[in-house]
Structures are given as C-alpha cells and as structure tokens.
Amino acid sequence: MPDRADKATERLLEMRFTAARHGHNMDKSDRDDVSRATRQAGELRKLAASHRAQAANARAEKALRTTIAEKLPDLHARETTGRRTVQQEQAKRTVQHQQAAVVHLQPKQSKGQSRR
C-alpha cells in the first residue's frame, strides 16, 4: 500500500505541475492573442482615420468644384476637359505597360523548337 500511495502522490504532483505549466501557456497564448488584436485594432483605427480624412477631402473638393462651376463656368469647363484628357492618357499608358509586360512574360523559343 505505501508504494501505491507514493506513486499516487508522485502522479498528483506531476499532474499539478503539468496543469500549472499548461495554465501558464494558456495565459501566455491569451496575452499574445490580446496583444495581436490590440495591435491590429490600432492599425485599423489609423486606416479608418485615413479613410475619413480622404472622404472629407473628397467632399471639400466636390464643394469647391461646384462653387467654381457656378462662379467661373469657363474655368470649370477647361479644368474638367484637361483633367479628363490627363486621365485618358494615364489609362492608355497603363494599358500599354500591361500589354508590354504580357509580351515580356511569354516564354521565348528558338526556331528549332515547336510548341505543343
């Protein structure tokens, strides 16, 4: 009986140590999760603030354009036409760059090889 009691005592101590270590690991894991979530929340707050500022700038620009259109219609027409032209040129350049990139990405073959 004393052997069984000693083994039971050793086993209980081992279980207690394992439980304490496991509890510590859970606490560390929880702390890491909270830290990661807090860091992500901070990044998202900055991103939201940036989006709000960008939206406010867009609203201010729209109001300014409306005011210019009402008070200086000729200037507004020239500016709108110029902006549209620039955007179209940028779109053309983007398409040309994409087409050039596709051409460069195609594998090159020598004259002796055939495609299958």
C-alpha positions as CSV (number, residue, x, y, z in Angstrom):
1,M,0.0,0.0,0.0
2,P,2.8,2.5,0.7
3,D,4.2,2.0,-2.8
4,R,0.8,2.8,-4.3
5,A,0.5,5.9,-2.1
6,D,3.9,7.1,-3.1
7,K,3.2,6.6,-6.8
8,A,-0.2,8.3,-6.4
9,T,1.5,11.2,-4.6
10,E,4.2,11.5,-7.4
11,R,1.5,11.3,-10.0
12,L,-0.6,14.0,-8.4
13,L,2.5,16.3,-8.1
14,E,3.3,15.6,-11.7
15,M,-0.3,16.4,-12.7
16,R,-0.3,19.6,-10.6
17,F,3.0,20.7,-12.3
18,T,1.6,19.9,-15.7
19,A,-1.6,21.8,-15.0
20,A,0.3,24.8,-13.7
21,R,2.6,24.8,-16.8
22,H,-0.4,24.3,-19.1
23,G,-2.2,27.2,-17.4
24,H,0.8,29.4,-17.8
25,N,1.0,28.5,-21.5
26,M,-2.7,29.4,-21.9
27,D,-2.1,32.7,-20.2
28,K,0.8,33.5,-22.4
29,S,-1.2,32.4,-25.5
30,D,-4.1,34.6,-24.4
31,R,-1.7,37.5,-23.7
32,D,-0.2,37.1,-27.2
33,D,-3.7,37.0,-28.8
34,V,-4.8,40.1,-26.9
35,S,-1.5,41.9,-27.9
36,R,-2.0,40.9,-31.6
37,A,-5.7,42.0,-31.5
38,T,-4.7,45.3,-29.9
39,R,-2.0,46.0,-32.5
40,Q,-4.4,45.2,-35.3
41,A,-7.1,47.4,-33.8
42,G,-4.6,50.3,-33.7
43,E,-3.7,49.7,-37.3
44,L,-7.4,49.6,-38.3
45,R,-8.1,52.8,-36.3
46,K,-5.3,54.6,-38.3
47,L,-6.7,53.2,-41.5
48,A,-10.2,54.4,-40.6
49,A,-8.9,57.8,-39.7
50,S,-7.1,58.0,-43.1
51,H,-10.2,57.0,-44.9
52,R,-12.3,59.6,-43.1
53,A,-9.7,62.3,-43.9
54,Q,-9.7,61.2,-47.6
55,A,-13.5,61.3,-47.7
56,A,-13.5,64.7,-46.1
57,N,-11.0,65.9,-48.7
58,A,-13.2,64.5,-51.5
59,R,-16.3,66.3,-50.1
60,A,-14.3,69.5,-49.9
61,E,-13.0,69.1,-53.4
62,K,-16.5,68.4,-54.7
63,A,-17.9,71.5,-52.9
64,L,-15.1,73.6,-54.4
65,R,-15.7,72.3,-57.9
66,T,-19.4,73.1,-57.5
67,T,-18.5,76.6,-56.4
68,I,-16.1,77.0,-59.3
69,A,-18.7,75.7,-61.8
70,E,-21.2,78.2,-60.5
71,K,-19.0,81.3,-60.4
72,L,-16.5,80.5,-63.2
73,P,-18.1,78.2,-65.7
74,D,-15.4,78.7,-68.4
75,L,-12.6,77.8,-66.0
76,H,-14.5,74.8,-64.8
77,A,-15.1,73.5,-68.3
78,R,-11.3,73.9,-69.2
79,E,-10.3,72.2,-65.9
80,T,-12.7,69.4,-66.4
81,T,-11.6,68.8,-70.0
82,G,-8.0,68.9,-69.0
83,R,-8.5,66.5,-66.2
84,R,-10.4,64.1,-68.4
85,T,-7.6,64.3,-71.0
86,V,-4.9,63.5,-68.4
87,Q,-6.9,60.6,-67.0
88,Q,-7.4,59.1,-70.6
89,E,-3.6,59.4,-71.3
90,Q,-2.8,57.7,-68.0
91,A,-5.3,54.9,-68.8
92,K,-3.7,54.5,-72.3
93,R,-0.2,54.3,-70.7
94,T,-1.4,51.8,-68.1
95,V,-2.8,49.6,-70.9
96,Q,0.4,49.9,-72.9
97,H,2.5,48.9,-69.9
98,Q,0.3,45.9,-69.2
99,Q,0.5,44.8,-72.8
100,A,4.3,45.2,-72.8
101,A,4.5,43.2,-69.6
102,V,2.5,40.4,-71.1
103,V,4.7,40.3,-74.2
104,H,7.8,40.1,-71.9
105,L,6.3,37.3,-69.8
106,Q,5.7,35.0,-72.8
107,P,8.4,32.2,-73.0
108,K,10.9,32.6,-75.8
109,Q,11.5,29.6,-78.1
110,S,14.3,29.1,-80.5
111,K,13.5,28.4,-84.2
112,G,14.2,24.7,-83.8
113,Q,11.6,24.2,-81.1
114,S,7.9,23.7,-81.7
115,R,5.0,24.4,-79.4
116,R,2.9,21.5,-78.4
